[in-house]
């Protein structure tokens, strides 16, 4: 499955996140976004939905913020 912003539409990116971040429906993969201060994962990945940043970029920024003391 392709997830790059260049290979997907906005609607496809929303569906990718819906399937991946189904925290409310028992599909939570314990990403710790909520408990570590990342807040709502939908807000965290808004730039991906909007086609501004790839998922990997967002994840790297999120991890770096904790490595360098947020």
Secondary structure, 3 states (H helix, E strand, C coil): CCCCCCCCCHHHHHHHHHHHCCHHHCCCCCCCCCCCCCCCHHHHCHHHHCCCCCHHHHHHHHHHHHHCCC
